C-alpha cells in the first residue's frame, strides 16, 4: 500500500492527471517564470553595460577633454546612451541658446531642463522590465493559490463519490492542488528578489547621473561667467 501511494504521488503523474483548470494555471505560472528569468537576464546585461559605459564616459569627461570634442564624438555615435546621451542633449541645448545670444542665466536654466528630461528618458529605458517583474512577483502567488483552491475543491467533490475515505483517495487531489501554489512561489520569489535588487541599482545609477548633470551645469556656469568677464 505504501509503495502504491508513493508511486501515485509522483509529481509528474500528479501534473499530468490534474484537472484542465489546474494544468492551465501551472502552464501560466511556468510561462511567467520563464519570462521573469528572461527579464532578469536582460536587466542584468542592461545595468552592467550602463554602469560600464557611464564610468568610461566619466573618465573621458574628467580627463580634461574639450567639451566640443566630446559633443562631436557623441553626435557621431547614433547608439549613445546613458551619460553620453545626457551630456549630448544638455550641451546641445546650451550651444543652441548660446548661439541665439540668450542670457547666461537663461542658457543654464534651459540646459538644466533638458538634462532633467534626458535623465528621466534614459532612466525609463534602463528600468524597462521592472514593472513586469513587480507584476509577476505580486500576482503569481495568487494565481497559484487559485489553482490550489480549485484542485482542493475538485478533490472534495470527488470524495462524495467514494464510500470509504482513505489517505490514498485524499492525497493525490490535495497534492496536485498544492503543486500549483509551489509553482506560483517558484515564479514569484525570484521576480520579487530581482525587482528589489534592480530597483536599488536603478536608484544608484540615477543618483550618479544626476550628480554628473549637476557638475556639468556648474562647469558650464563657470565657463559662462568667465566668457562674460572676458567680454567686459
C-alpha positions as CSV (number, residue, x, y, z in Angstrom):
1,X,0.0,0.0,0.0
2,X,2.8,2.4,0.9
3,X,4.6,1.6,-2.3
4,X,1.4,2.2,-4.4
5,X,0.7,5.5,-2.6
6,X,4.3,6.7,-3.2
7,X,4.0,5.8,-6.8
8,X,0.7,7.5,-7.2
9,X,2.1,10.7,-5.7
10,X,4.9,11.1,-8.2
11,X,5.0,14.8,-9.2
12,X,5.0,14.3,-13.0
13,X,2.0,12.0,-12.7
14,X,0.1,14.4,-10.5
15,X,0.7,17.2,-13.0
16,X,-0.5,15.1,-15.9
17,X,-3.5,13.9,-14.0
18,X,-4.5,17.3,-12.7
19,X,-7.8,18.9,-13.9
20,X,-7.6,21.1,-17.0
21,X,-8.0,24.3,-15.0
22,X,-5.2,23.4,-12.6
23,X,-3.0,22.4,-15.6
24,X,-3.8,25.8,-17.2
25,X,-2.8,27.6,-14.0
26,X,0.5,25.6,-13.9
27,X,1.2,26.5,-17.6
28,X,0.6,30.2,-17.0
29,X,2.9,30.2,-14.0
30,X,5.6,28.3,-15.9
31,X,5.5,30.8,-18.7
32,X,5.5,33.6,-16.2
33,X,8.6,32.1,-14.5
34,X,10.4,31.8,-17.8
35,X,9.5,35.3,-18.8
36,X,10.7,36.6,-15.4
37,X,14.1,34.9,-15.8
38,X,14.3,36.4,-19.3
39,X,13.7,39.9,-17.8
40,X,16.2,39.2,-15.0
41,X,18.9,38.3,-17.6
42,X,18.0,41.3,-19.7
43,X,18.2,43.7,-16.8
44,X,21.5,42.2,-15.6
45,X,23.0,42.9,-19.0
46,X,21.5,46.4,-19.3
47,X,22.7,47.6,-15.9
48,X,26.1,46.1,-16.4
49,X,26.5,47.8,-19.7
50,X,25.0,51.1,-18.4
51,X,27.4,51.3,-15.4
52,X,30.4,50.4,-17.6
53,X,29.5,53.0,-20.3
54,X,28.9,55.7,-17.6
55,X,32.2,55.0,-15.9
56,X,34.0,55.1,-19.3
57,X,32.4,58.4,-20.3
58,X,33.1,60.0,-16.9
59,X,36.8,59.1,-17.2
60,X,37.0,60.8,-20.6
61,X,34.9,63.8,-19.4
62,X,37.0,64.5,-16.3
63,X,40.3,63.8,-18.1
64,X,40.3,67.3,-19.5
65,X,38.9,66.6,-22.9
66,X,37.3,69.6,-24.7
67,X,33.6,69.7,-24.4
68,X,33.2,70.4,-28.1
69,X,35.2,67.3,-29.0
70,X,33.1,65.2,-26.7
71,X,30.0,66.7,-28.2
72,X,31.1,65.9,-31.8
73,X,32.1,62.3,-30.8
74,X,28.7,61.8,-29.2
75,X,27.0,63.3,-32.3
76,X,28.7,60.6,-34.4
77,X,27.6,57.8,-32.1
78,X,24.0,57.0,-33.1
79,X,23.7,54.4,-30.3
80,X,24.7,56.7,-27.5
81,X,23.0,56.0,-24.1
82,X,23.4,57.0,-20.5
83,X,25.7,59.8,-19.5
84,X,26.9,60.3,-23.1
85,X,23.4,60.9,-24.3
86,X,22.5,63.1,-21.4
87,X,25.7,65.1,-21.9
88,X,24.9,65.4,-25.7
89,X,21.4,66.6,-25.1
90,X,22.4,69.1,-22.4
91,X,25.4,70.6,-24.2
92,X,23.4,70.7,-27.4
93,X,20.8,72.9,-25.8
94,X,23.4,75.1,-24.2
95,X,25.1,75.7,-27.5
96,X,21.8,76.4,-29.2
97,X,20.9,79.0,-26.6
98,X,24.4,80.5,-26.7
99,X,24.1,80.8,-30.5
100,X,20.9,82.7,-30.1
101,X,22.7,85.1,-27.7
102,X,20.5,84.1,-24.8
103,X,21.5,85.5,-21.3
104,X,23.7,83.2,-19.3
105,X,21.0,82.5,-16.7
106,X,18.5,81.5,-19.4
107,X,21.1,79.2,-21.1
108,X,21.8,77.5,-17.8
109,X,18.1,77.1,-17.0
110,X,17.4,75.7,-20.4
111,X,20.3,73.2,-20.1
112,X,19.1,72.1,-16.7
113,X,15.6,71.4,-18.1
114,X,17.0,69.3,-21.0
115,X,19.2,67.4,-18.6
116,X,16.3,66.5,-16.4
117,X,14.3,65.3,-19.4
118,X,17.3,63.3,-20.6
119,X,17.8,61.7,-17.1
120,X,14.1,60.7,-17.0
121,X,14.1,59.3,-20.5
122,X,17.3,57.2,-20.1
123,X,16.1,56.0,-16.7
124,X,12.9,54.9,-18.2
125,X,14.7,52.8,-20.9
126,X,17.0,51.4,-18.2
127,X,14.1,50.3,-16.0
128,X,12.2,48.7,-18.8
129,X,11.1,45.3,-17.4
130,X,10.9,46.2,-13.7
131,X,7.2,46.7,-13.9
132,X,6.6,43.3,-15.4
133,X,8.8,41.7,-12.6
134,X,6.7,43.5,-10.0
135,X,3.5,42.2,-11.5
136,X,4.8,38.6,-11.7
137,X,6.0,38.8,-8.1
138,X,2.7,40.1,-6.8
139,X,0.3,38.1,-8.9
140,X,1.9,34.7,-9.3
141,X,1.2,33.5,-5.7
142,X,-2.5,34.4,-6.1
143,X,-2.7,32.5,-9.4
144,X,-1.1,29.5,-7.8
145,X,-3.5,29.9,-4.8
146,X,-6.4,29.9,-7.3
147,X,-5.2,26.6,-8.8
148,X,-4.8,25.1,-5.3
149,X,-8.3,26.1,-4.2
150,X,-9.7,24.8,-7.4
151,X,-7.8,21.5,-7.1
152,X,-8.8,21.0,-3.4
153,X,-12.4,21.8,-4.3
154,X,-12.4,19.1,-7.0
155,X,-10.7,16.7,-4.6
156,X,-13.5,17.1,-2.0
157,X,-16.2,16.9,-4.7
158,X,-14.6,13.6,-5.8
159,X,-14.7,12.3,-2.2
160,X,-18.5,12.5,-2.3
161,X,-18.5,9.6,-4.8
162,X,-16.2,7.4,-2.5
163,X,-17.7,5.1,0.1
164,X,-14.6,5.0,2.3
165,X,-12.2,7.9,2.6
166,X,-8.6,6.9,3.0
167,X,-5.2,8.7,2.6
168,X,-4.8,7.1,-0.8
169,X,-8.0,8.7,-2.0
170,X,-7.4,12.2,-0.5
171,X,-3.7,12.6,-1.0
172,X,-3.4,12.8,-4.8
173,X,-6.1,15.5,-5.2
174,X,-4.6,17.7,-2.5
175,X,-1.1,17.1,-3.7
176,X,-1.8,18.1,-7.2
177,X,-3.5,21.2,-5.9
178,X,-0.6,22.2,-3.7
179,X,1.8,21.9,-6.7
180,X,0.1,25.0,-8.2
181,X,1.0,27.0,-5.1
182,X,4.6,25.7,-5.2
183,X,4.9,26.7,-8.9
184,X,3.4,30.1,-8.0
185,X,6.0,30.7,-5.3
186,X,8.8,29.4,-7.7
187,X,7.8,32.1,-10.2
188,X,7.2,34.9,-7.6
189,X,10.2,34.7,-5.3
190,X,12.9,35.3,-8.0
191,X,10.8,38.0,-9.5
192,X,10.5,39.9,-6.2
193,X,14.1,39.5,-5.3
194,X,15.2,40.7,-8.7
195,X,12.8,43.6,-8.6
196,X,14.2,44.8,-5.2
197,X,17.8,44.3,-6.4
198,X,17.4,46.2,-9.7
199,X,15.3,48.9,-8.1
200,X,18.2,49.7,-5.7
201,X,20.6,49.5,-8.6
202,X,18.4,51.9,-10.6
203,X,18.4,54.4,-7.8
204,X,22.2,54.2,-7.6
205,X,22.6,54.8,-11.4
206,X,20.1,57.7,-11.3
207,X,21.9,59.3,-8.4
208,X,25.3,59.1,-10.2
209,X,23.9,60.5,-13.4
210,X,22.0,63.3,-11.6
211,X,25.3,64.2,-9.8
212,X,27.1,64.3,-13.1
213,X,24.4,66.6,-14.6
214,X,24.8,69.0,-11.6
215,X,28.6,69.0,-12.0
216,X,28.2,69.6,-15.8
217,X,25.8,72.6,-15.2
218,X,28.3,74.0,-12.7
219,X,31.1,73.7,-15.2
220,X,29.0,75.4,-17.9
221,X,28.1,78.1,-15.5
222,X,31.7,78.8,-14.7
223,X,32.5,79.0,-18.4
224,X,29.6,81.4,-19.0
225,X,30.8,83.6,-16.2
226,X,34.4,83.5,-17.5
227,X,33.2,84.4,-21.0
228,X,31.2,87.3,-19.7
229,X,34.1,88.7,-17.8
230,X,36.4,88.4,-20.8
231,X,33.9,90.3,-22.9
232,X,33.7,93.0,-20.3
